[in-house]
Every structure is written in C-alpha cells, then in structure tokens.
Amino acid sequence: MPKYDFPDDLRAAQVALLETRAAYEQYAKDLPWSVEPMPGWEGDKQLHSDYRSGKADSPGYTEEQATEVRRFRARLLELSTTVSTHPFWDSVDAGDRVEARMALKHAHEQPDEA
C-alpha cells in the first residue's frame, strides 16, 4: 500500500470524525427506540420456538436528547464534509483515491514517524 503524506489538519479531522462517531453511537445506545412517543408491540410466536419479538412502550426523546442528537449529527456532517472535500484529494490520482481514503481511515493507528 502506498504511503500518503496526509496533511495534519486532514488527519485531525479524520480522528475527530472517528471520535465523534464513537461518542454518538455510545450516546444513542441509551436512547428510546423511537424519537416520538410510541406504543410498544409484541410479534407473533416464531415457528418452532417460543421466541416473540417485541418492543416496550417508547417515551420518545426528551428535548435535551433531541438537541444532543442534532448536535452530534451536525458535527458529523461538518467533519465528513471537511474530510471528503479537503484539497489534499486533488493531489491524489483519481484511481488511487479510494485506497488513499482507506489509508486515511487507519492513519491514526500507525505511529508517527520521526
């Protein structure tokens, strides 16, 4: 795999994107399953088992939760745009951009070379 000399601001934006995405996913784990209040449901018994799918009632998101989700999504969109439209990509041959993008996604895993 070719070595790319990613600019520091691009690397920083990629790391911020990864960290923000992880924080959002962690936050979302505790959210109700529905944004709006919704009644729960229980599905039919599955053939050859006693399993029944279902969901408990959802109280919906609180205003604070909805605000936090909007904040996360806006930040993710901002960082995604910063990474994908960075001028660095113009310096990479079109046929190598996918490989370069994949390398950037893992660049934080590599130790910095002195």
Secondary structure as GFF3:
##gff-version 3
##sequence-region A 1 114
A	DSSP	alpha_helix	8	28	.	.	.	ID=ss1
A	DSSP	beta_strand	41	45	.	.	.	ID=ss2
A	DSSP	beta_strand	52	55	.	.	.	ID=ss3
A	DSSP	alpha_helix	63	84	.	.	.	ID=ss4
A	DSSP	three_ten_helix	87	91	.	.	.	ID=ss5
A	DSSP	three_ten_helix	94	96	.	.	.	ID=ss6
A	DSSP	alpha_helix	97	106	.	.	.	ID=ss7
A	DSSP	three_ten_helix	107	109	.	.	.	ID=ss8
###
